[in-house]
Amino acid sequence: MASCDIFIILISLSVIQARAHVLDDVISSVFRGYKSEVRPYCNKANNTVVVTIDIGVRQVVDLNEPKQTINIGAWMRMNWLDCRLRWNKTLFNDIETFAVPQNKIWIPDVTLYDTDAVAGLPGMRDYRAVVHSSGAVKYQFPSNIKASCKIDVFHFPFDTQTCRLVFGSWIYTGSEVNLVNKSDTMDMSSFLENTEWEVVRADAMNVVNYYGDQIYPTFECVLRLRRKPLFYVMNLLFPCFVVSFMAALGFVLPPEAGEKVNLEITILLSLAVFQLVIVNMIPASGEKAPLLAIYFLASMVLVGFSCLMTVVVLNIHYKNNGRVSPRIRKYVIRPLKKITCLHTEQKHDKNDNLYTTQYDNEETVFKNCQRKPVDINSDENNEHPKGTRFQKQLLDILIEIRDCISSIVANQKRDSEPSDWSILAIALDRIFLIGYLVFTFVVSLSIMLTASSGD
């Protein structure tokens, strides 16, 4: 048995060696006098080399908005016929195909237009081509395509971008090399989903361009990408909404707190930081401003306006040394109190008038002192002049004390009740609060609806 196995192995090795020799004969026969620098020219009637191109998109690696470039991982597939690479497979042990390095055969100079990469396609010179006995050449290789793509960020982050990949021959005209598409769509069967972009359409077409009397056919691929906005909604839009509506707290905060202006300025600085983040993410454009940037700008204007109104309210609130005109009180303060549902009447304690009613007259004073009023002109008083003078001095002192207590109570009541300027400040605070909320809501809703409606 062992001798039989050895015999079979030797026979197999001899067959493989014989086939290898035959393959060498095929290559020697095919490439005898072959020049890879020259384009195939086989038929006088029609000497155009037809190159069929198909692209399989593997991955959208990156779409760089500031640089306006797209980076795609793709599988390039090109097929053409080279009549100089034919052989009779029956004469060479039925060898139908063989693979050779790309520098051994003629390859069409298919170039990606609008790119900053080197001439040709990346990876085009690194792989082998398969040659068939009929002269058909199949060349497939992976490539990292980096092309220019005009970015329209008007609807950012609800935008849809369209990138065009234009392939064509840099040297040959359409009468020499013609590029045709294998399918009307790009191959997406092996596509890996991108975390930021969704491929909506991937079309492929053949476009004929005329330059003078020459024809230059091109193979164009159109990628339509839609952005997935979840990341930007969670990290940009929602915080901006919260910060914008927090500016309304400046109108709710009482003026006595002393932090109204500080709050508005802090919110304004927060919006400025968000604006800088947006600027670093989008390309600089003098044609269109992104709606999101417009929204941030509008929010900053609103917050700045609220800061200005806060200063006005504080100025009015602390304007206690000036008297309010009766016309302002009648035509401004009273209507604003009704509009804003502002009630300034305060309930006072029943003991507020204790000291003002306790000593209303002299009789009450003497009654509380358990003394009777003394007639100064009576004979009894004349008998006791010192006692009469003492009682009169005591009466004067009690009257002065009553007046002082009445003045203090009146001042306390006046201080406990808001002045007309304070009432006007509170009413304006409420008016500005309602206006700010309504205007912020309308601006936010209109901008977001416009942005989300972009195709």
Secondary structure as GFF3:
##gff-version 3
##sequence-region A 1 455
A	DSSP	alpha_helix	2	30	.	.	.	ID=ss1
A	DSSP	beta_strand	49	64	.	.	.	ID=ss2
A	DSSP	beta_strand	69	81	.	.	.	ID=ss3
A	DSSP	three_ten_helix	83	85	.	.	.	ID=ss4
A	DSSP	three_ten_helix	89	92	.	.	.	ID=ss5
A	DSSP	beta_strand	97	101	.	.	.	ID=ss6
A	DSSP	three_ten_helix	102	104	.	.	.	ID=ss7
A	DSSP	beta_strand	110	112	.	.	.	ID=ss8
A	DSSP	beta_strand	128	132	.	.	.	ID=ss9
A	DSSP	beta_strand	136	148	.	.	.	ID=ss10
A	DSSP	beta_strand	160	169	.	.	.	ID=ss11
A	DSSP	beta_strand	177	181	.	.	.	ID=ss12
A	DSSP	beta_strand	197	211	.	.	.	ID=ss13
A	DSSP	beta_strand	214	227	.	.	.	ID=ss14
A	DSSP	alpha_helix	230	232	.	.	.	ID=ss15
A	DSSP	pi_helix	233	237	.	.	.	ID=ss16
A	DSSP	alpha_helix	238	246	.	.	.	ID=ss17
A	DSSP	alpha_helix	249	252	.	.	.	ID=ss18
A	DSSP	three_ten_helix	255	257	.	.	.	ID=ss19
A	DSSP	alpha_helix	260	281	.	.	.	ID=ss20
A	DSSP	alpha_helix	291	317	.	.	.	ID=ss21
A	DSSP	alpha_helix	326	328	.	.	.	ID=ss22
A	DSSP	pi_helix	329	333	.	.	.	ID=ss23
A	DSSP	alpha_helix	334	339	.	.	.	ID=ss24
A	DSSP	three_ten_helix	350	353	.	.	.	ID=ss25
A	DSSP	alpha_helix	354	358	.	.	.	ID=ss26
A	DSSP	alpha_helix	362	368	.	.	.	ID=ss27
A	DSSP	alpha_helix	379	383	.	.	.	ID=ss28
A	DSSP	alpha_helix	385	416	.	.	.	ID=ss29
A	DSSP	alpha_helix	420	452	.	.	.	ID=ss30
###
